[in-house]
Amino acid sequence: MARVLIIDDDETLCYSLSRVVRSADHEALTAQTLHEGLALAEAGDVDAVFLDVRLPDGNGLEALPALQKAPSAPEVIILTGLGDPDGAELAMINGAWDYIEKTASKKEITLTLARALQYRREKVSAMERNPVVALNREGIVGESPVMNDCFDLVARAAASDASVLITGETGTGKELFARAVHANSLRQDAPFVIVDCASIPESLVESLLFGHVKGAFTGADRDRVGLIAQAHNGTLFLDEVGELPMSLQKAFLRVLQEHTIRPVGSREMVTSHFRLVCATNRDLEAMVKEGTFRKDLLYRIHAFSLELPPLRQRGTDLREIASYHIARFCKETGRDQKGVSSDFFDVLEKHSWPGNVRELVNVLDQALISSRHEPTLFPKHLPMKLRARVARARVSHGDHPSEAQGPEVTPHYDPEAMPPLQAYRDRVCAEAEARYLKDLMAGSGGNVKKACATAGLSQSRLYALLKRHDISH
Ligand SMILES: Nc1ncnc2c1ncn2[C@@H]1O[C@H](COP(=O)(O)OP(=O)(O)OP(=O)(O)O)[C@@H](O)[C@H]1O
């Protein structure tokens, strides 16, 4: 028997849902406010929660993280209004187990609850078999929902021995995450061996990966253990796996199947049992279609797929990452910790970061060097090129007061600093959305109902957007 909590201010609905829950032989608890519901979830061993979105004391979706952090980490099923696609979408984005319309039939409700409880039973028994100790994040900073999803996947991947493929734009932290998979796995005390497929000359790849014996070729003046053999019992990290020459992909596939290698010039086979983690910023599926990456190899390397989001989609993580690296830099260089002015962060947030965290770290290093012994970082310490680019984009977007009413102007970039189209598009859309929302809230005098009617948005969607852009209402 499971314990199911229903949080809805509609007493009749609470009553009818409780009956459905009890008829499935579960215990039902009810709460008419968010406050009461959170208290019950904190106190009791709750397995599942039916959660309304609009409650008298707040928005249910915003309370989702708190509910999921309750001691029993219940599965949450969101109750949405009839035909509310925004609510359904938000429920899923925010990590609910499922959503169900308030008018759903008894059968649908019972089935959704049964599925959530079955998933929960399986999850609990898997955790009992493989208890997950707190994840060692290996210096990875970030708390945004997208990053938390990535940490969840690292925890799951680390608990197994299956291969992991990490994708993401350049500088998003692929190597850092590969190290985290290793550091959290049972292989953590064995070697973590990196192979940068992009930087090894094609003529040397084979001997570097497989090793060679003395005299195997001109210049082979001694035996050399290959990187694959070095990774025995540990983790082999193939960075930029898309660059692995076609000629070697077949041989490497055999290594994955048989776990044995023959060093160049040797008759002996060497055994190596390693966990494989690969990374790439290329589209391997597209490479398979164009015939430059083997389909069978792709199948073998991505039992788990981890897609790292670009920095521009990580919200306030940017500030946290920046603060982390500023503190690290000051510590490493023996300087006093520096303060940061809020407009310093404002400028950082206006940039689209096509080079992601790596670009941010480089920019911060430059700012810290140029600030010398001054105790606080100001925008003037940032590289001139970056400030100029941000200023240009701001003006062309009408952020400058004198241009605020002007027509939309496409920002111009100097040819050397063109961002990727996707980065540009994301930034422009996010800025346009934020501007619209500010105008919308100002125009409706902060009246959320009026703003929803004007924008054609549901309240939950509007709240989520305001939260995303940090706009008060
Ligand atoms: N979430 C994060 N928190 C703190 N630092 C990070 C984070 N992500 C990346 N970094 C830092 O950014 C830099 C680049 O990270 P990393 O080398 O792992 O990226 P990558 O995706 O492998 O890059 P590339 O595609 O160019 O190989 C490193 O200095 C790393 O420490």
The ligand as an SDF file (V2000), in Angstrom:
LIG
                    3D

 31 33  0  0  0  0  0  0  0  0999 V2000
   30.0440   23.7300  -14.9290 N   0  0  0  0  0  0  0  0  0  0  0  0
   31.3140   24.1700  -14.8280 C   0  0  0  0  0  0  0  0  0  0  0  0
   31.7400   24.7030  -13.6720 N   0  0  0  0  0  0  0  0  0  0  0  0
   32.9940   25.1810  -13.5450 C   0  0  0  0  0  0  0  0  0  0  0  0
   33.8890   25.1610  -14.5290 N   0  0  0  0  0  0  0  0  0  0  0  0
   33.5510   24.6230  -15.7080 C   0  0  0  0  0  0  0  0  0  0  0  0
   32.2340   24.0910  -15.9130 C   0  0  0  0  0  0  0  0  0  0  0  0
   32.1590   23.6150  -17.1690 N   0  0  0  0  0  0  0  0  0  0  0  0
   33.3600   23.8360  -17.7370 C   0  0  0  0  0  0  0  0  0  0  0  0
   34.2000   24.4470  -16.8690 N   0  0  0  0  0  0  0  0  0  0  0  0
   35.5720   24.9060  -17.1490 C   0  0  0  0  0  0  0  0  0  0  0  0
   35.5870   25.3040  -18.5170 O   0  0  0  0  0  0  0  0  0  0  0  0
   36.7720   24.9030  -19.1630 C   0  0  0  0  0  0  0  0  0  0  0  0
   36.4290   24.0030  -20.3530 C   0  0  0  0  0  0  0  0  0  0  0  0
   35.9090   22.7620  -19.8790 O   0  0  0  0  0  0  0  0  0  0  0  0
   36.1470   21.3920  -20.6810 P   0  0  0  0  0  0  0  0  0  0  0  0
   37.5420   21.3050  -21.1800 O   0  0  0  0  0  0  0  0  0  0  0  0
   35.6630   20.2730  -19.8140 O   0  0  0  0  0  0  0  0  0  0  0  0
   35.1600   21.6420  -21.9070 O   0  0  0  0  0  0  0  0  0  0  0  0
   34.9810   20.7590  -23.2470 P   0  0  0  0  0  0  0  0  0  0  0  0
   33.5270   20.7510  -23.5520 O   0  0  0  0  0  0  0  0  0  0  0  0
   35.6650   19.4350  -23.0610 O   0  0  0  0  0  0  0  0  0  0  0  0
   35.7460   21.6470  -24.2910 O   0  0  0  0  0  0  0  0  0  0  0  0
   36.1610   21.2610  -25.8150 P   0  0  0  0  0  0  0  0  0  0  0  0
   34.9150   20.9580  -26.5700 O   0  0  0  0  0  0  0  0  0  0  0  0
   36.7780   22.5190  -26.3150 O   0  0  0  0  0  0  0  0  0  0  0  0
   37.1000   20.1140  -25.7090 O   0  0  0  0  0  0  0  0  0  0  0  0
   37.6160   24.2190  -18.1020 C   0  0  0  0  0  0  0  0  0  0  0  0
   38.4750   25.2040  -17.5420 O   0  0  0  0  0  0  0  0  0  0  0  0
   36.6010   23.7790  -17.0670 C   0  0  0  0  0  0  0  0  0  0  0  0
   37.1840   23.7080  -15.7860 O   0  0  0  0  0  0  0  0  0  0  0  0
  1  2  1  0
  2  3  1  0
  2  7  2  0
  3  4  2  0
  4  5  1  0
  5  6  2  0
  6  7  1  0
  6 10  1  0
  7  8  1  0
  8  9  2  0
  9 10  1  0
 10 11  1  0
 11 12  1  0
 11 30  1  0
 12 13  1  0
 13 14  1  0
 13 28  1  0
 14 15  1  0
 15 16  1  0
 16 17  2  0
 16 18  1  0
 16 19  1  0
 19 20  1  0
 20 21  2  0
 20 22  1  0
 20 23  1  0
 23 24  1  0
 24 25  2  0
 24 26  1  0
 24 27  1  0
 28 29  1  0
 28 30  1  0
 30 31  1  0
M  END
$$$$
